[in-house]
Amino acid sequence: MSFILLSMLLHQFQKTQPECGTDEAGRGCIAGPVTAAAVILPSHISAEVINDSKKLSAKQRREMSAYIKKNAIAYGIAHVPPEVIDKINILNASILAMHQSLDQLSVQPAFILVDGNKFKAYKNINHKCIIKGDQKYLSIAAASILAKQSRDDYMEKIHKQYPDYQWVNNKGYPTEIHRKIVHEAGRTEYHRKSFQLKEQLKLSFD
């Protein structure tokens, strides 16, 4: 496994242990789920091999995802599907995905670090929202990697069902080609029927 040296992130926000990071992927897509991950990392994990998922190549992200799963104290990953996004809006769906990923942890955290600026309390556990937290804290960066990799895997899987939409390349984001295909062929059951780009971005975490 080959890692390049990345910017050093902080191990933790405060002293209460265990501390968990959570992040989501797919908020700006027009197809597919919004996916969240929650990760509790051991204190000895290297800060040289984890970084914000958006700064990694696909190969690096896949390698790091495996590394995190192998070395984490606990992790959880959850998908919230388009029909739920349409019903409760993308911001609430993102928070729901985070809560569901937290539900999967085999160890309950004592403190939660959240990427962005919006969250709803989870089981009365203290939390802190950190804007661009995936660029600052290891546990959030690790969560961003797991969420992104898991969602990419999901989109590549459903690409086989609808290859014309090229989800293997665009992962459900509104690229020019993706929008053109939707205009010509219509939406699938994996598309978010309520999606309006400007309205979605008003609900963004950062």
VENVEN-V884386 format. One record per run of one state. SS is the DSSP state (H for helix, E for strand, L for the rest). FROM is the first residue (numbers start at 1). TO is the last residue. If there is no record, write none. Layout:
<<SS:FROM:TO> <SS:FROM:TO>>
//
This chain:
<<L:1:9> <E:10:10> <L:11:18> <E:19:25> <L:26:28> <E:29:29> <L:30:30> <E:31:31> <L:32:33> <E:34:40> <L:41:52> <H:53:55> <L:56:57> <H:58:71> <L:72:73> <E:74:80> <L:81:81> <H:82:88> <L:89:89> <H:90:103> <L:104:110> <E:111:115> <L:116:121> <E:122:122> <L:123:124> <E:125:125> <L:126:126> <E:127:130> <L:131:132> <H:133:135> <L:136:136> <E:137:137> <H:138:159> <L:160:162> <H:163:165> <L:166:166> <H:167:170> <L:171:172> <E:173:173> <L:174:175> <H:176:185> <L:186:190> <E:191:191> <L:192:196> <H:197:202> <L:203:206>>
//
